[in-house]
Structures are given as C-alpha cells and as structure tokens.
Amino acid sequence: MSLDAFVLTDWFAARARPLPWREPGTSAWGVLVSEIMLQQTPVARVEPSWHEWMARWPRPSALAAATPADVLRMWGKLGYPRRALRLRETAEVIAREHGDVVPSDVDTLLALPGIGAYTARAVAAFAYRKRCPVVDTNVRRVIARAVHGAGDAGPASTTRDLADADALLPADDEHAAQMSAALMELGATVCTARNPRCADCPVFDACAWQRNGRPAYNGPLKPVQKFAGTDRQVRGLLLDVLRGTSTPVPKAKLDIVWSDGGQRERCLDSLLVDGLVEQTADGLFTLPGDQ
C-alpha cells in the first residue's frame, strides 16, 4: 500500500504552518540552525530564537567568530545547551573547510561535529531539495498508521524506517522533498500521538489504520521524560546564573539555586566536564570565553 504523494503535497502546500525556515530564499545555514534548535524543543519556543540567531549570525563564519559565552547566552532557554556549542563547532568547520557554505551531501554533513543521520538528511532534503528520506517520530507514526495499520510505531529501526519512507517518495528530487516535508507536517499537526484529527487527514480514505478499525497500540511503551527535579533542571538553573552576568561569580551564588547539595555538585561537575562552565584560577565560575 502506498500514499498518494500528490494528495499529500497539495495538502502541505495549502495547510502547512508558515514557519520562517520554510520561506523561499532561506539559506541552508538557516535550515541547519532550525533543525538543531528543533531537536526535543517545541516549534513555539524555537521560532523567536531562530529569528534572533539568524539576525545576529546569518552565516556560519559569523557564529564561528562568536565566543562560547555569547552563544550560550543566545541559546537561552532552548534546553540541551551542548547543542549550542556543537553548532558553533560545526560553523567553524563549515567556514574553514567548506567556504562558509553548508554542504549538500549527506556523507559530508555527517562528518560535521554533532550532525547525526536525521539532521544530515533533513538539510539535504529541505535546504537542497534532494530525494532523501527523512524520518523522525512524526514520520514513523504516520507510516505505522497509514501504511502498516498499527496504532503507533514500535521500536525504531534505522534500516526499516528509512526503507519505509523511501518507498513513499516520488522519483524526482523536488517532489520527493515536498513529500518528506508533508509526511512530517502531517504527523506533527494531524496524525498526532494523542487525539489524532483523522477527519482532517488528507489520506483518510487510504489509511490502513482506519481500515483496520483504528486498533490501539499495544507495543512497548515509550519512556515519559520528566523535567522537574532532574539534573537537566538543575544544570539549567546553574547556567541561568552565569548567563545573567558577564563576570565570574563565586560558588555561593550557584549554591543558592538548588537545595540538594549532592545533586547540585554533580550537575556543576557535569557542566565543567561538558565545557559549558569554566572555573577560574581563583575558584570563580563563568561561561566559557567570559574570562
């Protein structure tokens, strides 16, 4: 069973969210920045940050010239701040080795710091309009339901998932890139994990899940990520203190953000190891590059 690519791409053209990185003329750098920011972060939080980043650092070389401290401050509340430093490392390589232009080849993209299979394929498809299957959680769910008739996707399998997506793509590059974006948008806005809006689905009549009577998913449960009280929260609170000042701070200013001393020390140590925080010779703490 296959999905009609023309139906999906026509739906996407009419109903897709007007996201700035989808605008005509957006550079491959802009697409790459959006993909890094969107990892485990909602679109609503990413959009204003993306505008700020692209205004300040419109090219890889501009970001490469920034200090790590400036990059971490601009990253703000997007979460997983190591992504910000890896993006700066990627910008350095692109500026130095690729003439300040984001590569279009998947294998070359994969060689960049912190660029994984999904991001490399997304840049190739969405920035360079290549026929390149792009698979995220949303795409896997759409294929599981519409093609395989299951309530949701089971455990990920890179080989199987890419083959499933590839089988749905039209032969020509531009139409395939549109199809990749349409599958992702359908999963994000209509074929959602909870309360899917099946009445609004452009492939309702062809959906195998509908034909099967919409069976419930009974596979392995996906772990639910919590935030409150986790090391992620504590690391964020510690970084907030340093983002709010351009001068090194004594440890006492960090100690007040979290009452559990053991967890606080563990998180501070991990930030030092990750290169997100530095300690001065006189024992103060600062963002990297602020000294």
C-alpha positions, 0 to 999 in steps of 0.5 A: 500500500502506498500514499498518494504523494500528490494528495499529500503535497497539495495538502502541505502546500495549502495547510502547512504552518508558515514557519520562517525556515520554510520561506523561499530564499532561506539559506541552508545555514538557516535550515541547519540552525532550525533543525538543531534548535528543533531537536526535543524543543517545541516549534513555539519556543524555537521560532523567536530564537531562530529569528534572533540567531539568524539576525545576529549570525546569518552565516556560519563564519559569523557564529564561528567568530562568536565566543562560547559565552555569547552563544550560550547566552543566545541559546537561552532557554532552548534546553540541551545547551551542548547543542549550542556549542556543537553548532558553533563547532560545526560553523567553524568547520563549515567556514574553514573547510567548506567556504562558509557554505553548508554542504549538500551531501549527506556523507559530508554533513555527517562528518560535521561535529554533532550532525547525526543521520536525521539532521544530515538528511533533513538539510539535504532534503529541505535546504537542497531539495534532494530525494532523501528520506527523512524520518523522525517520530512524526514520520514513523507514526504516520507510516505505522498508521497509514501504511502498516495499520498499527496504532503507533510505531514500535521500536525504531529501526534505522534500516526499516524506517528509512526503507519505509519512507523511501518507498513513499517518495516520488522519483524526482528530487523536488517532489520527493522533498515536498513529500518528506516535508508533508509526511512530517507536517502531517504527523506533527499537526494531524496524525498526532500521538494523542487525539489524532484529527483523522477527519482532517487527514488528507489520506483518510480514505487510504489509511490502513489504520482506519481500515483496520478499525483504528486498533490501539497500540499495544507495543512497548511503551515509550519512556515519559521524560520528566523535567522537574527535579532532574539534573537537566533542571538543575544544570539549567538553573546553574547556567541561568546564573552565569548567563545573567552576568558577564563576570565570574561569580563565586560558588555561593551564588550557584549554591543558592539555586538548588537545595540538594547539595549532592545533586547540585555538585554533580550537575556543576561537575557535569557542566565543567566536564561538558565545557559549558562552565569554566572555573577560574584560577581563583575558584570563580565560575563563568561561561566559557570565553567570559574570562 
